[in-house]
Amino acid sequence: MIVGIAADHGGFELKQIIKDYLGELNHEVVDFGAFELDKLDDYPDFIIPLSEAVAKGTAERGIAICGSGVGAAIVSNKIAGVRSSLITDHFSAHQGVEDDNMNLICLGGRITGFAVAKELVKAFLEAKYSGGEKYQRRLDKIEALEKR
């Protein structure tokens, strides 16, 4: 799977760990930065290009990391076609894909431990959208909203 990843300074250390982990899982990784630790950088500068790649399908899934994960979730959801959420538990990591076709996971680099982050990413990447009628009906409503 082609997986995009991006982080600001608040998620930089976790991004490096997850990037290596994605390689261990045999995923192709596209890194949207940050490429160096800069405490003055801004998460939108990295999360927006990642989100656009996910929306276009050049990255099949995305992982966005900032200090809390909140900013990453806010900005990524501004891009039509992206369905993202701040994820802190295993159930939501897979259920978000299965029911809501989530295609980008947001993590908090300052609040998510490395082992937990790996577990969340693995659950997210292994999950498949169920395509159930009620789930698709809901997604159709979201897509209609994005077109308004």
C-alpha positions as CSV (number, residue, x, y, z in Angstrom):
1,M,0.0,0.0,0.0
2,I,1.2,3.5,-0.7
3,V,1.0,5.4,2.6
4,G,1.6,9.1,3.0
5,I,2.9,10.5,6.2
6,A,3.4,14.1,7.5
7,A,4.2,15.8,10.8
8,D,5.2,19.1,12.2
9,H,7.7,19.6,15.0
10,G,5.2,18.2,17.6
11,G,4.9,15.0,15.7
12,F,8.4,14.8,14.2
13,E,9.8,12.1,16.5
14,L,6.8,9.9,16.2
15,K,6.7,10.3,12.4
16,Q,10.3,9.0,12.2
17,I,9.3,5.9,14.2
18,I,6.1,5.3,12.2
19,K,7.9,5.8,8.9
20,D,10.4,3.1,9.8
21,Y,7.6,0.8,11.1
22,L,5.7,1.2,7.8
23,G,8.8,0.0,6.0
24,E,8.9,-3.1,8.3
25,L,5.3,-3.7,7.2
26,N,6.3,-3.5,3.6
27,H,4.4,-0.4,2.7
28,E,5.6,2.2,0.3
29,V,6.0,5.4,2.2
30,V,5.7,8.9,0.8
31,D,7.0,11.5,3.3
32,F,5.5,15.0,3.1
33,G,7.8,16.4,5.8
34,A,8.8,17.9,8.0
35,F,12.3,16.7,7.1
36,E,14.0,18.4,10.0
37,L,13.0,19.4,13.5
38,D,12.0,23.0,13.4
39,K,10.0,24.3,16.4
40,L,8.7,27.2,14.4
41,D,7.1,25.1,11.5
42,D,3.3,25.0,11.0
43,Y,1.4,21.7,10.6
44,P,-0.8,22.9,7.7
45,D,2.4,23.2,5.5
46,F,2.8,19.4,5.7
47,I,-0.7,18.1,6.4
48,I,-2.3,19.9,3.4
49,P,-0.1,18.3,0.7
50,L,-0.5,14.9,2.4
51,S,-4.3,15.3,2.5
52,E,-4.4,16.4,-1.2
53,A,-2.4,13.3,-2.1
54,V,-4.9,11.1,-0.2
55,A,-7.9,12.9,-1.8
56,K,-6.3,12.4,-5.3
57,G,-5.5,8.7,-4.6
58,T,-1.8,9.1,-5.1
59,A,-1.5,7.9,-1.5
60,E,-4.0,5.2,-0.6
61,R,-4.0,6.1,3.1
62,G,-2.4,8.9,5.1
63,I,-1.0,9.4,8.6
64,A,-0.9,13.0,9.9
65,I,0.9,13.8,13.2
66,C,1.1,17.0,15.2
67,G,1.5,17.6,18.9
68,S,-2.0,16.7,19.9
69,G,-3.4,15.4,16.6
70,V,-6.2,17.9,16.8
71,G,-4.8,20.5,14.3
72,A,-3.9,17.7,11.9
73,A,-7.5,16.4,12.0
74,I,-9.0,19.9,11.5
75,V,-6.9,20.8,8.5
76,S,-7.0,17.4,6.8
77,N,-10.8,17.4,6.9
78,K,-10.9,20.7,5.0
79,I,-9.7,18.8,1.9
80,A,-12.7,17.3,0.0
81,G,-12.4,13.6,-0.2
82,V,-10.4,13.2,3.0
83,R,-12.1,11.4,5.9
84,S,-9.9,11.7,8.9
85,S,-10.0,11.6,12.7
86,L,-7.8,11.9,15.7
87,I,-7.4,8.3,16.8
88,T,-6.4,7.3,20.3
89,D,-7.9,3.7,20.6
90,H,-7.6,0.5,18.7
91,F,-11.4,0.1,18.0
92,S,-11.7,3.5,16.4
93,A,-8.6,2.9,14.3
94,H,-10.2,0.0,12.4
95,Q,-13.9,0.9,12.9
96,G,-13.3,4.3,11.3
97,V,-12.2,2.6,8.1
98,E,-14.8,-0.2,8.2
99,D,-17.9,2.0,8.7
100,D,-16.8,5.5,7.7
101,N,-14.2,4.7,5.0
102,M,-11.6,6.8,6.9
103,N,-8.6,7.3,4.7
104,L,-6.3,9.4,7.0
105,I,-5.5,8.8,10.6
106,C,-4.4,11.6,12.9
107,L,-2.1,11.0,15.8
108,G,-0.8,13.2,18.6
109,G,3.0,13.1,18.8
110,R,2.9,14.4,22.4
111,I,0.1,12.2,23.6
112,T,0.5,8.8,21.9
113,G,3.2,6.4,23.0
114,F,5.3,4.8,20.3
115,A,4.0,1.2,20.9
116,V,0.4,2.4,20.9
117,A,0.9,4.4,17.8
118,K,2.2,1.4,16.0
119,E,-0.8,-0.6,17.1
120,L,-3.2,2.1,15.9
121,V,-1.5,2.4,12.5
122,K,-1.5,-1.3,11.9
123,A,-5.2,-1.6,12.8
124,F,-5.9,1.4,10.5
125,L,-4.0,0.0,7.5
126,E,-5.3,-3.6,7.8
127,A,-9.0,-2.4,8.0
128,K,-11.2,-2.5,5.0
129,Y,-14.3,-0.5,4.2
130,S,-17.4,-2.7,4.6
131,G,-19.5,-0.9,2.0
132,G,-22.7,-1.6,3.9
133,E,-25.8,0.2,2.7
134,K,-26.2,2.4,5.7
135,Y,-22.5,3.4,5.7
136,Q,-22.5,4.2,2.0
137,R,-25.7,6.3,2.4
138,R,-23.9,8.3,5.1
139,L,-20.8,8.8,3.0
140,D,-23.0,9.9,0.0
141,K,-24.4,12.7,2.2
142,I,-20.9,13.8,3.2
143,E,-19.8,13.8,-0.5
144,A,-22.9,15.9,-1.4
145,L,-21.9,18.4,1.4
146,E,-18.4,18.6,0.0
147,K,-19.8,19.6,-3.4
148,R,-22.0,22.4,-2.1
